[in-house]
């Protein structure tokens, strides 16, 4: 109910699934099931250290379909913690990552791709997603390109 009421989580007819469980135990049991995993949590106002440990990230990697994406909302406890967290994510996901900073907050979204996305279809995908969700994906893409220079992961 909270996800639908406060976070506009799509309804049951959307095909999206919402699982209420300890993600560490739940994700370990999955294999090749999910196109998209979003993890947005905090402990004492920061991302818990286990969130970017290799074993957990490998479980997430295994749970994704070949074209799947893991999105983590990271709230690091300082720049060194962010650098270490990002290094762990990039190691498990073969540097196939994008970072989307939030200028108004200390958190960053990190998207980790099981396989590189098809950049040839990106403009079409962005337009479709913006139409479907009513979000400014075009401006998100500009921010992604500005913060993820060529050779840093996906671009």
C-alpha positions, 0 to 999 in steps of 0.5 A, spaced: 500 500 500 505 504 501 509 503 495 502 505 491 500 511 495 506 514 496 511 512 490 506 511 485 508 504 484 504 501 478 498 497 479 497 489 479 495 490 471 502 493 470 506 487 470 511 490 475 512 486 482 513 488 489 516 483 494 516 485 501 522 481 504 529 482 506 533 483 499 539 479 501 535 473 502 530 474 497 535 476 491 540 470 493 534 465 491 533 468 484 536 467 477 535 470 471 528 473 473 528 480 472 529 485 467 529 491 472 531 491 480 531 497 484 534 498 491 532 504 495 534 503 502 538 506 508 540 505 514 541 510 519 541 515 513 546 512 509 547 506 504 548 499 508 555 497 507 552 490 505 549 493 499 555 494 495 559 488 497 561 483 492 557 477 494 550 481 494 552 484 487 553 478 484 546 475 487 543 481 483 547 480 477 545 473 477 537 475 478 537 479 472 535 477 465 541 478 460 538 485 458 537 487 465 539 493 469 540 494 477 539 501 479 541 502 486 540 509 490 546 510 494 547 514 499 554 514 501 557 516 508 563 520 505 566 521 498 571 515 499 565 510 501 562 512 494 568 511 490 569 504 494 562 502 492 562 504 485 568 500 484 565 494 487 559 495 482 563 496 476 567 490 478 561 485 478 558 489 472 564 489 468 564 497 468 557 497 464 555 502 469 552 509 469 551 514 475 546 519 475 547 525 481 542 528 484 544 536 485 539 537 491 541 531 495 547 527 497 545 520 493 546 518 487 543 513 482 547 508 479 545 503 474 549 497 472 547 493 466 548 486 465 549 487 458 551 494 454 544 497 452 543 498 445 545 505 444 542 505 437 535 505 440 536 510 446 533 516 443 526 511 441 527 508 448 527 515 451 521 518 447 517 512 449 519 512 456 517 519 457 510 518 454 509 512 458 511 515 465 511 522 464 518 523 466 523 528 463 527 522 461 530 526 455 533 531 461 536 525 465 539 522 459 543 529 458 545 529 465 547 522 464 552 524 458 555 530 462 556 525 468 559 519 464 564 521 459 566 516 454 570 510 456 567 511 463 562 505 462 556 505 457 558 511 453 
